[in-house]
Amino acid sequence: MCGFNVIRSPMAEAIAKNLLPHDIYVQSAGVRSGERDPFVDVVLEEVGLTIGRHQPRALEELEDDFFDLIVTLTPEAHHAALELTRSNAIDVVYWPTMDPTAVTGTRDQMLNAYREVRDHLWRLIDERFSGLRRHPAETA
């Protein structure tokens, strides 16, 4: 979960769906929904992933779903998740993750910022869920 569900949380969703068994439900959302960011597609495609037809969605669109864990990537999302789960037994974890749109410069400099976010999320997901990862044969 992040602010707009356009960069960080969709990247995390794609990575988690790649690393985790298919029977684990993974869904991303934002505090609000924003506009899809094409740089996300570029840096995910570099590692063989895609967000497919993902359309940014707000947290309210997921409130009926049951989650065991919410991973938040921005302070705003963390606060919203804590409010949502105040009376529920749902773990909320905060993984501070930079906003790559804060980087300016050439296209390559901007893409490098997106790659840093992708790689940061990959490491965090891999470390947190290493015991749940799919066997390599399942990813084919």
Order of alpha helices (4+ residues) and beta strands (2+ residues): alpha-alpha-beta-alpha-beta-alpha
